[in-house]
Amino acid sequence: MTQLSSSDYVPDMGRRQFMNLLTFGTITGVALGALYPVIKYFIPPSSGGSGNGVTAKDALGDDVIVSEFLATHNPGDRVLAQGLKGDPTYIVVEGEGAIANYGINAVCTHLGCVVPWNANKEKFICPCHGSQYDPTGKVVRGPAPLSLALVNSTVTESDKLLFTPWTVTDFRTNEDPWWA
């Protein structure tokens, strides 16, 4: 009978398969962990824009609480918030304690500048090339070819402002929305 020395020992196949599986699993886990942020970088987030909409955010990134918002804003005010897809969107204060059922996307339809509200002239005036829009966002002077996009604005049961995509006829032009 020949005796095996310690250098002649070969582990059984079950142990070898286990070690191979453990090594493969570790390497795969590390590789996936390293690739995850790269993949997330190239695939844009599906923010807002669909389904239930998005809660409006103020300048600090906090949810807009309607009762607090109305306590500090007057009728006729247009206040920027973060809307669908992160676009700057105006909240329209219609009357005492009332927010309009629409919001106005602040991105100019000419070259994409953010259009500020000019309260003295009661219109939106684009600083880039002078396009002008009435208080509802309808274009009244070019070179902008189209009116500002609209979103639905709804107050939720939790007193937050919800922006959802505008899908019905544009009340300013009586046409289908160009941005839909």
Summary of the structure (lengths in Angstrom):
residues: 180
radius of gyration: 28.4
end to end distance: 85.8
largest distance: 106.7
contacts: 477
relative contact order: 0.13
helix: 23%
strand: 29%
